Amino acid sequence: MVQPSTFLVLGATGATGKHFTAQALADGHRVRALVRTPVKLAPNSERLEVVHGSITDPIDTDALVAGVAYVVVMLGDKALQRQAKINSAFMRRLIPAMRRQGVRRILYQAGGLSRPHGGRLSPSLWLIRNTIARSFIGQHLDNEAVMAFLATEANDLEWIVHRAGIYSDGPSKGSLQRSKRNLSVATFRDCADYNYRTVTDSTAVHTADLSHYE
């Protein structure tokens, strides 16, 4: 990206979101971040706007998206999503606000073990989901509800889903690329870099791909 843009980042204090926010600010862009605990994202740039709140609050979604070029959603709450589909409920509030404010592009980060709408998981990913990752089933189901909503009710907008194989923090292991079949276990930093590149990639619109290291 050459011209400065404004990103709305949901999950800016999270493991992936903090890297995304830092990268966008370092490149001269503006970031509006919705955070539950503002102290975790103390303003260190005049281009960072911190909005106190949570997706489970009755926030003004029109004000949240007004004037932004890109929306990037990197949210996950294992405990809450075990009880309710909080992400998909919020997306049903956010997407109409994007339409009203003329915001077209949104990237949603799901997990690599979440099944894309109309698709299926490979046998190996299905096995992992239903054994060692079974405790995350609430997040998988919530992500799948989001993907179904985007694919069936939001195709007028330029949505992108990144089904990431997120594992741990640490130094970069390389550059992640889009893939229909291959999933790499990636660092938070590399997932953030992938999201940063992919949200502006018009060829990724209306895809729900995995990411892997080449």
C-alpha positions in Angstrom: 0.0 0.0 0.0 1.3 3.4 -1.0 -1.3 5.8 0.3 -2.0 5.9 4.0 -5.3 4.1 5.0 -7.3 3.7 8.1 -7.8 0.3 9.6 -10.4 -0.7 12.1 -8.8 -3.5 14.1 -10.9 -5.7 16.3 -8.6 -7.7 18.6 -5.8 -5.2 18.6 -4.5 -6.3 22.0 -4.6 -10.0 21.1 -1.6 -12.2 20.2 -2.0 -11.5 16.4 -3.7 -8.2 16.6 -0.9 -6.5 18.4 1.6 -7.3 15.6 -0.9 -6.2 13.0 -1.5 -2.9 14.7 2.3 -2.3 15.1 2.9 -3.1 11.5 0.2 -0.8 10.2 1.3 2.1 12.3 5.0 1.6 11.4 3.9 1.9 7.7 2.2 5.2 8.3 -1.4 4.1 8.4 -4.0 5.0 10.9 -5.6 2.4 13.3 -8.8 2.6 15.2 -8.8 -0.2 17.8 -11.8 -1.4 19.8 -10.3 -2.8 23.1 -11.8 -4.0 26.4 -8.7 -2.9 28.3 -7.3 0.4 26.9 -4.2 0.2 29.1 -3.0 -2.8 27.1 -2.8 -0.5 24.1 -1.5 2.7 25.4 -1.4 5.3 22.6 2.1 5.5 21.2 1.2 7.3 18.0 -1.1 10.1 17.0 -2.4 7.8 14.3 -3.7 5.3 16.9 -7.3 5.8 18.0 -8.4 3.6 21.0 -12.1 3.0 21.5 -13.0 1.5 24.8 -15.5 -1.4 24.5 -16.2 -4.9 23.5 -18.1 -6.7 20.8 -20.6 -7.9 23.5 -21.4 -4.2 24.4 -24.1 -2.2 22.8 -21.6 -0.1 20.9 -22.3 2.3 18.0 -21.2 0.2 15.1 -21.7 3.0 12.6 -19.4 5.3 14.5 -16.9 2.4 14.8 -16.6 1.9 11.0 -17.1 5.5 9.8 -14.2 6.7 7.7 -12.2 3.4 7.7 -10.9 1.7 4.6 -10.5 -1.8 5.9 -11.9 -3.8 8.8 -9.7 -6.6 10.3 -11.3 -9.0 12.8 -8.9 -11.1 14.9 -11.1 -12.1 17.9 -11.3 -15.2 20.0 -12.6 -15.9 23.5 -12.6 -19.6 24.2 -14.7 -19.3 27.4 -17.4 -17.0 26.0 -17.6 -18.8 22.6 -18.2 -22.1 24.5 -21.4 -20.5 25.7 -22.5 -18.4 22.7 -21.6 -17.4 19.2 -20.5 -13.9 20.1 -18.5 -13.3 16.9 -21.3 -14.2 14.5 -23.7 -12.1 16.6 -21.5 -9.1 16.3 -20.9 -9.6 12.6 -24.6 -9.3 12.1 -24.4 -5.9 13.6 -21.2 -4.9 12.0 -21.9 -5.7 8.3 -25.1 -3.5 8.1 -23.0 -0.7 9.6 -20.3 -1.2 7.0 -23.0 -0.9 4.2 -24.4 2.3 5.7 -20.9 3.8 6.0 -19.7 2.7 2.6 -17.0 0.4 3.9 -16.4 -2.5 1.5 -13.5 -4.6 2.7 -13.3 -6.9 5.7 -10.9 -9.6 6.7 -12.0 -12.2 9.3 -9.4 -14.4 10.9 -10.8 -17.9 11.8 -8.9 -21.0 12.8 -7.6 -23.6 10.4 -9.8 -26.2 12.1 -13.0 -24.3 11.2 -14.8 -25.7 8.2 -15.4 -23.2 5.4 -19.0 -22.7 4.3 -19.9 -25.4 1.7 -16.6 -27.2 2.2 -15.0 -29.7 4.5 -11.9 -30.3 6.5 -9.3 -32.8 5.4 -9.3 -36.1 7.4 -6.2 -35.0 9.3 -7.6 -31.6 10.3 -10.9 -33.2 11.2 -9.1 -35.6 13.5 -7.1 -32.9 15.2 -10.3 -30.8 15.7 -12.1 -33.7 17.4 -9.3 -34.9 19.6 -6.5 -32.5 20.8 -8.4 -29.3 19.8 -11.8 -30.4 21.0 -11.8 -27.9 23.8 -12.0 -25.1 21.1 -15.2 -26.4 19.6 -17.1 -23.3 20.6 -14.7 -21.1 18.6 -14.8 -23.5 15.6 -18.6 -23.4 15.5 -18.7 -19.6 15.9 -16.2 -19.2 13.1 -18.3 -21.4 10.9 -21.4 -19.4 11.6 -19.5 -16.2 10.6 -18.3 -17.8 7.3 -21.8 -19.0 6.5 -23.2 -15.6 7.2 -20.6 -13.9 5.0 -21.1 -16.3 2.1 -24.9 -16.2 2.1 -25.8 -12.7 3.3 -22.8 -10.5 2.6 -21.5 -11.2 -0.9 -22.2 -7.6 -1.8 -19.2 -6.7 0.4 -15.5 -7.7 -0.2 -15.0 -10.2 2.6 -12.0 -12.4 3.1 -11.5 -15.2 5.6 -8.1 -16.3 6.8 -8.2 -19.8 8.3 -5.0 -19.6 10.2 -2.9 -22.2 11.9 -1.9 -20.0 14.8 0.4 -21.5 17.5 2.8 -19.3 19.3 4.6 -16.0 19.5 8.2 -15.7 18.5 10.3 -14.6 15.5 9.1 -14.9 11.9 9.4 -18.4 10.3 8.9 -17.0 6.8 6.1 -15.6 4.7 2.7 -17.3 4.7 0.9 -17.8 1.4 -2.7 -18.6 0.6 -3.6 -22.3 0.1 -6.7 -24.4 -0.5 -5.2 -27.5 1.1 -2.0 -26.8 3.1 -2.0 -25.4 6.6 1.2 -24.4 8.4 1.5 -23.9 12.2 2.5 -20.3 12.2 3.6 -17.6 14.6 1.3 -14.8 15.6 3.7 -12.4 13.9 3.5 -14.2 10.6 -0.3 -14.5 10.8 -0.5 -10.7 11.3 1.8 -10.1 8.3 -0.4 -12.4 6.2 -3.5 -10.5 7.3 -1.8 -7.2 6.6 -0.9 -8.2 3.0 -4.1 -10.1 2.3 -6.7 -7.6 3.3 -5.6 -5.4 0.4 -5.4 -8.3 -2.1 -8.4 -8.2 -4.4 -7.7 -11.8 -5.6 -8.5 -13.0 -2.0 -12.0 -11.5 -2.0 -14.7 -14.1 -1.2 -12.1 -16.8 -0.2 -11.8 -18.7 3.0 -8.3 -20.2 2.5 -5.7 -21.7 4.7 -2.1 -20.3 4.9 1.2 -22.1 4.7 4.9 -21.5 4.5 6.4 -22.2 1.1 
